[in-house]
C-alpha cells in the first residue's frame, strides 16, 4: 500500500498510529505490521487516507 500525496507532517502521525518505516531507494516507505495488530493500525490510517484505486497487477510480475 502506498500513501500518495502525503504531507511532511504525516510521517509523525503515521508512526504514532503504529506504522514503521524504512528508507528504500532514498524514499521513506511506511509499512503496517502483518500480525493481528495490523488491523488496529490500518483502521485509523485508512480513515484519513481512503483507498483511491487498486492498480492492476503487472503481467510481468
Biopython code that builds the backbone (N, CA, C, O; Angstrom):
import numpy as np
from Bio.PDB.StructureBuilder import StructureBuilder

atoms = [
    (1, "UNK", "N", (0.847, -1.161, 0.000)),
    (1, "UNK", "CA", (0.000, 0.000, 0.000)),
    (1, "UNK", "C", (0.898, 1.231, 0.000)),
    (1, "UNK", "O", (1.844, 1.319, 0.782)),
    (2, "UNK", "N", (0.604, 2.154, -0.858)),
    (2, "UNK", "CA", (1.337, 3.410, -0.917)),
    (2, "UNK", "C", (0.407, 4.534, -0.507)),
    (2, "UNK", "O", (-0.746, 4.588, -0.935)),
    (3, "UNK", "N", (0.907, 5.419, 0.313)),
    (3, "UNK", "CA", (0.120, 6.585, 0.707)),
    (3, "UNK", "C", (0.563, 7.732, -0.187)),
    (3, "UNK", "O", (1.651, 8.284, -0.020)),
    (4, "UNK", "N", (-0.287, 8.079, -1.131)),
    (4, "UNK", "CA", (0.030, 9.122, -2.107)),
    (4, "UNK", "C", (-0.306, 10.494, -1.526)),
    (4, "UNK", "O", (-1.173, 10.623, -0.661)),
    (5, "UNK", "N", (0.383, 11.494, -2.011)),
    (5, "UNK", "CA", (0.134, 12.884, -1.640)),
    (5, "UNK", "C", (0.217, 13.112, -0.132)),
    (5, "UNK", "O", (-0.560, 13.884, 0.428)),
    (6, "UNK", "N", (1.155, 12.440, 0.516)),
    (6, "UNK", "CA", (1.305, 12.671, 1.949)),
    (6, "UNK", "C", (2.046, 13.979, 2.183)),
    (6, "UNK", "O", (2.860, 14.411, 1.367)),
    (7, "UNK", "N", (1.746, 14.590, 3.306)),
    (7, "UNK", "CA", (2.387, 15.846, 3.678)),
    (7, "UNK", "C", (3.526, 15.559, 4.642)),
    (7, "UNK", "O", (3.559, 14.490, 5.252)),
    (8, "UNK", "N", (4.461, 16.494, 4.793)),
    (8, "UNK", "CA", (5.596, 16.248, 5.694)),
    (8, "UNK", "C", (5.177, 15.875, 7.119)),
    (8, "UNK", "O", (5.844, 15.058, 7.753)),
    (9, "UNK", "N", (4.110, 16.445, 7.625)),
    (9, "UNK", "CA", (3.655, 16.133, 8.970)),
    (9, "UNK", "C", (3.036, 14.752, 9.104)),
    (9, "UNK", "O", (2.845, 14.263, 10.218)),
    (10, "UNK", "N", (2.721, 14.121, 7.983)),
    (10, "UNK", "CA", (2.094, 12.803, 8.018)),
    (10, "UNK", "C", (3.025, 11.729, 8.587)),
    (10, "UNK", "O", (2.548, 10.761, 9.179)),
    (11, "UNK", "N", (4.327, 11.877, 8.422)),
    (11, "UNK", "CA", (5.260, 10.853, 8.902)),
    (11, "UNK", "C", (5.098, 10.612, 10.392)),
    (11, "UNK", "O", (4.972, 9.470, 10.833)),
    (12, "UNK", "N", (5.102, 11.688, 11.168)),
    (12, "UNK", "CA", (4.978, 11.546, 12.618)),
    (12, "UNK", "C", (3.636, 10.916, 12.983)),
    (12, "UNK", "O", (3.568, 10.072, 13.878)),
    (13, "UNK", "N", (2.584, 11.316, 12.304)),
    (13, "UNK", "CA", (1.256, 10.772, 12.601)),
    (13, "UNK", "C", (1.182, 9.292, 12.251)),
    (13, "UNK", "O", (0.631, 8.504, 13.019)),
    (14, "UNK", "N", (1.729, 8.905, 11.104)),
    (14, "UNK", "CA", (1.710, 7.502, 10.697)),
    (14, "UNK", "C", (2.510, 6.641, 11.672)),
    (14, "UNK", "O", (2.101, 5.527, 12.000)),
    (15, "UNK", "N", (3.639, 7.151, 12.129)),
    (15, "UNK", "CA", (4.430, 6.417, 13.111)),
    (15, "UNK", "C", (3.669, 6.305, 14.428)),
    (15, "UNK", "O", (3.705, 5.261, 15.079)),
    (16, "UNK", "N", (2.979, 7.379, 14.822)),
    (16, "UNK", "CA", (2.182, 7.348, 16.048)),
    (16, "UNK", "C", (1.030, 6.352, 15.943)),
    (16, "UNK", "O", (0.610, 5.776, 16.946)),
    (17, "UNK", "N", (0.523, 6.151, 14.736)),
    (17, "UNK", "CA", (-0.564, 5.190, 14.512)),
    (17, "UNK", "C", (-0.074, 3.745, 14.578)),
    (17, "UNK", "O", (-0.882, 2.822, 14.683)),
    (18, "UNK", "N", (1.247, 3.540, 14.518)),
    (18, "UNK", "CA", (1.784, 2.191, 14.626)),
    (18, "UNK", "C", (2.498, 1.677, 13.403)),
    (18, "UNK", "O", (2.996, 0.551, 13.403)),
    (19, "UNK", "N", (2.561, 2.490, 12.344)),
    (19, "UNK", "CA", (3.328, 2.070, 11.174)),
    (19, "UNK", "C", (4.817, 2.193, 11.491)),
    (19, "UNK", "O", (5.219, 3.010, 12.319)),
    (20, "UNK", "N", (5.612, 1.388, 10.837)),
    (20, "UNK", "CA", (7.061, 1.535, 10.940)),
    (20, "UNK", "C", (7.558, 1.850, 9.548)),
    (20, "UNK", "O", (6.833, 1.645, 8.575)),
    (21, "UNK", "N", (8.768, 2.338, 9.430)),
    (21, "UNK", "CA", (9.239, 2.798, 8.124)),
    (21, "UNK", "C", (10.666, 2.347, 7.860)),
    (21, "UNK", "O", (11.439, 2.066, 8.776)),
    (22, "UNK", "N", (10.979, 2.289, 6.589)),
    (22, "UNK", "CA", (12.333, 2.028, 6.121)),
    (22, "UNK", "C", (12.609, 2.986, 4.981)),
    (22, "UNK", "O", (11.690, 3.435, 4.295)),
    (23, "UNK", "N", (13.867, 3.294, 4.787)),
    (23, "UNK", "CA", (14.275, 4.097, 3.638)),
    (23, "UNK", "C", (14.681, 3.110, 2.542)),
    (23, "UNK", "O", (15.621, 2.334, 2.710)),
    (24, "UNK", "N", (13.969, 3.150, 1.437)),
    (24, "UNK", "CA", (14.236, 2.252, 0.314)),
    (24, "UNK", "C", (14.415, 3.120, -0.919)),
    (24, "UNK", "O", (13.521, 3.887, -1.278)),
    (25, "UNK", "N", (15.555, 3.004, -1.563)),
    (25, "UNK", "CA", (15.806, 3.827, -2.755)),
    (25, "UNK", "C", (15.680, 5.296, -2.456)),
    (25, "UNK", "O", (15.120, 6.041, -3.260)),
    (26, "UNK", "N", (16.189, 5.741, -1.310)),
    (26, "UNK", "CA", (16.185, 7.142, -0.886)),
    (26, "UNK", "C", (14.796, 7.682, -0.605)),
    (26, "UNK", "O", (14.608, 8.896, -0.523)),
    (27, "UNK", "N", (13.809, 6.787, -0.456)),
    (27, "UNK", "CA", (12.429, 7.204, -0.205)),
    (27, "UNK", "C", (11.936, 6.604, 1.107)),
    (27, "UNK", "O", (12.147, 5.419, 1.365)),
    (28, "UNK", "N", (11.277, 7.417, 1.938)),
    (28, "UNK", "CA", (10.702, 6.954, 3.193)),
    (28, "UNK", "C", (9.454, 6.140, 2.876)),
    (28, "UNK", "O", (8.518, 6.655, 2.264)),
    (29, "UNK", "N", (9.430, 4.871, 3.288)),
    (29, "UNK", "CA", (8.301, 3.989, 2.991)),
    (29, "UNK", "C", (7.693, 3.453, 4.281)),
    (29, "UNK", "O", (8.364, 2.744, 5.031)),
    (30, "UNK", "N", (6.434, 3.783, 4.548)),
    (30, "UNK", "CA", (5.788, 3.262, 5.752)),
    (30, "UNK", "C", (5.212, 1.866, 5.505)),
    (30, "UNK", "O", (4.770, 1.548, 4.401)),
    (31, "UNK", "N", (5.226, 1.047, 6.550)),
    (31, "UNK", "CA", (4.687, -0.310, 6.482)),
    (31, "UNK", "C", (3.809, -0.556, 7.705)),
    (31, "UNK", "O", (4.053, -0.008, 8.780)),
    (32, "UNK", "N", (2.791, -1.385, 7.524)),
    (32, "UNK", "CA", (1.937, -1.798, 8.635)),
    (32, "UNK", "C", (2.379, -3.180, 9.092)),
    (32, "UNK", "O", (2.872, -3.971, 8.288)),
    (33, "UNK", "N", (2.209, -3.477, 10.375)),
    (33, "UNK", "CA", (2.528, -4.822, 10.854)),
    (33, "UNK", "C", (1.620, -5.846, 10.181)),
    (33, "UNK", "O", (0.480, -5.537, 9.834)),
    (34, "UNK", "N", (2.121, -7.054, 9.998)),
    (34, "UNK", "CA", (1.325, -8.099, 9.347)),
    (34, "UNK", "C", (0.749, -9.090, 10.350)),
    (34, "UNK", "O", (0.129, -10.078, 9.956)),
    (35, "UNK", "N", (0.946, -8.837, 11.637)),
    (35, "UNK", "CA", (0.330, -9.698, 12.640)),
    (35, "UNK", "C", (-1.067, -9.159, 12.978)),
    (35, "UNK", "O", (-1.582, -8.287, 12.277)),
    (36, "UNK", "N", (-1.662, -9.665, 14.026)),
    (36, "UNK", "CA", (-3.027, -9.260, 14.393)),
    (36, "UNK", "C", (-3.153, -7.766, 14.680)),
    (36, "UNK", "O", (-4.231, -7.198, 14.506)),
    (37, "UNK", "N", (-2.070, -7.119, 15.118)),
    (37, "UNK", "CA", (-2.143, -5.686, 15.414)),
    (37, "UNK", "C", (-2.289, -4.834, 14.153)),
    (37, "UNK", "O", (-2.658, -3.663, 14.243)),
    (38, "UNK", "N", (-2.007, -5.397, 12.991)),
    (38, "UNK", "CA", (-2.104, -4.650, 11.740)),
    (38, "UNK", "C", (-3.492, -4.110, 11.464)),
    (38, "UNK", "O", (-3.639, -3.030, 10.892)),
    (39, "UNK", "N", (-4.513, -4.853, 11.868)),
    (39, "UNK", "CA", (-5.899, -4.406, 11.662)),
    (39, "UNK", "C", (-6.149, -3.129, 12.455)),
    (39, "UNK", "O", (-6.741, -2.182, 11.937)),
    (40, "UNK", "N", (-5.701, -3.099, 13.710)),
    (40, "UNK", "CA", (-5.889, -1.914, 14.542)),
    (40, "UNK", "C", (-5.076, -0.730, 14.035)),
    (40, "UNK", "O", (-5.491, 0.420, 14.180)),
    (41, "UNK", "N", (-3.933, -1.006, 13.447)),
    (41, "UNK", "CA", (-3.073, 0.057, 12.912)),
    (41, "UNK", "C", (-3.692, 0.646, 11.643)),
    (41, "UNK", "O", (-3.719, 1.865, 11.476)),
    (42, "UNK", "N", (-4.181, -0.203, 10.762)),
    (42, "UNK", "CA", (-4.699, 0.280, 9.476)),
    (42, "UNK", "C", (-6.026, 1.022, 9.589)),
    (42, "UNK", "O", (-6.333, 1.849, 8.730)),
    (43, "UNK", "N", (-6.809, 0.756, 10.605)),
    (43, "UNK", "CA", (-8.103, 1.427, 10.763)),
    (43, "UNK", "C", (-7.986, 2.941, 10.731)),
    (43, "UNK", "O", (-8.602, 3.579, 9.878)),
    (44, "UNK", "N", (-7.209, 3.537, 11.639)),
    (44, "UNK", "CA", (-7.077, 4.998, 11.626)),
    (44, "UNK", "C", (-6.383, 5.530, 10.371)),
    (44, "UNK", "O", (-6.702, 6.617, 9.889)),
    (45, "UNK", "N", (-5.439, 4.758, 9.853)),
    (45, "UNK", "CA", (-4.720, 5.206, 8.652)),
    (45, "UNK", "C", (-5.677, 5.287, 7.470)),
    (45, "UNK", "O", (-5.686, 6.276, 6.738)),
    (46, "UNK", "N", (-6.485, 4.241, 7.284)),
    (46, "UNK", "CA", (-7.423, 4.238, 6.156)),
    (46, "UNK", "C", (-8.552, 5.248, 6.345)),
    (46, "UNK", "O", (-9.139, 5.706, 5.365)),
    (47, "UNK", "N", (-8.861, 5.596, 7.579)),
    (47, "UNK", "CA", (-9.876, 6.629, 7.814)),
    (47, "UNK", "C", (-9.392, 7.985, 7.307)),
    (47, "UNK", "O", (-10.183, 8.766, 6.778)),
    (48, "UNK", "N", (-8.104, 8.268, 7.462)),
    (48, "UNK", "CA", (-7.539, 9.539, 6.999)),
    (48, "UNK", "C", (-7.075, 9.497, 5.546)),
    (48, "UNK", "O", (-7.068, 10.523, 4.866)),
    (49, "UNK", "N", (-6.688, 8.317, 5.069)),
    (49, "UNK", "CA", (-6.172, 8.158, 3.705)),
    (49, "UNK", "C", (-6.966, 7.041, 3.022)),
    (49, "UNK", "O", (-6.465, 5.925, 2.888)),
    (50, "UNK", "N", (-8.207, 7.330, 2.588)),
    (50, "UNK", "CA", (-9.027, 6.272, 1.991)),
    (50, "UNK", "C", (-8.414, 5.734, 0.693)),
    (50, "UNK", "O", (-7.693, 6.438, -0.014)),
    (51, "UNK", "N", (-8.718, 4.486, 0.409)),
    (51, "UNK", "CA", (-8.225, 3.849, -0.820)),
    (51, "UNK", "C", (-8.854, 4.551, -2.010)),
    (51, "UNK", "O", (-10.075, 4.684, -2.088)),
    (52, "UNK", "N", (-8.015, 5.000, -2.937)),
    (52, "UNK", "CA", (-8.492, 5.684, -4.134)),
    (52, "UNK", "C", (-8.513, 4.759, -5.340)),
    (52, "UNK", "O", (-9.388, 4.858, -6.200)),
    (53, "UNK", "N", (-7.549, 3.870, -5.390)),
    (53, "UNK", "CA", (-7.525, 2.936, -6.510)),
    (53, "UNK", "C", (-6.654, 1.747, -6.163)),
    (53, "UNK", "O", (-5.770, 1.833, -5.310)),
    (54, "UNK", "N", (-6.911, 0.652, -6.825)),
    (54, "UNK", "CA", (-6.079, -0.537, -6.713)),
    (54, "UNK", "C", (-5.596, -0.826, -8.126)),
    (54, "UNK", "O", (-6.380, -1.242, -8.979)),
    (55, "UNK", "N", (-4.297, -0.606, -8.380)),
    (55, "UNK", "CA", (-3.805, -0.789, -9.747)),
    (55, "UNK", "C", (-3.830, -2.258, -10.171)),
    (55, "UNK", "O", (-3.692, -3.163, -9.348)),
    (56, "UNK", "N", (-4.006, -2.464, -11.454)),
    (56, "UNK", "CA", (-3.972, -3.816, -11.993)),
    (56, "UNK", "C", (-2.582, -4.385, -11.807)),
    (56, "UNK", "O", (-1.589, -3.663, -11.891)),
    (57, "UNK", "N", (-2.514, -5.672, -11.555)),
    (57, "UNK", "CA", (-1.221, -6.335, -11.382)),
    (57, "UNK", "C", (-0.502, -6.380, -12.720)),
    (57, "UNK", "O", (-1.088, -6.698, -13.755)),
    (58, "UNK", "N", (0.782, -6.053, -12.670)),
    (58, "UNK", "CA", (1.601, -6.070, -13.875)),
    (58, "UNK", "C", (1.753, -7.517, -14.373)),
    (58, "UNK", "O", (2.083, -8.412, -13.595)),
    (59, "UNK", "N", (1.514, -7.734, -15.646)),
    (59, "UNK", "CA", (1.588, -9.069, -16.225)),
    (59, "UNK", "C", (2.993, -9.665, -16.111)),
    (59, "UNK", "O", (3.145, -10.887, -16.098)),
    (60, "UNK", "N", (4.012, -8.819, -16.030)),
    (60, "UNK", "CA", (5.394, -9.298, -15.941)),
    (60, "UNK", "C", (5.738, -9.797, -14.537)),
    (60, "UNK", "O", (6.764, -10.454, -14.359)),
    (61, "UNK", "N", (4.914, -9.502, -13.551)),
    (61, "UNK", "CA", (5.218, -9.895, -12.166)),
    (61, "UNK", "C", (4.898, -11.333, -11.909)),
    (61, "UNK", "O", (5.095, -11.821, -10.796)),
]
sb = StructureBuilder()
sb.init_structure("model")
sb.init_model(0)
sb.init_chain("A")
sb.init_seg("    ")
for serial, (resi, resn, name, xyz) in enumerate(atoms, 1):
    if name == "N":
        sb.init_residue(resn, " ", resi, " ")
    sb.init_atom(name, np.array(xyz, "f"), 0.0, 1.0, " ", f" {name:<3s}", serial, name[0])
structure = sb.get_structure()
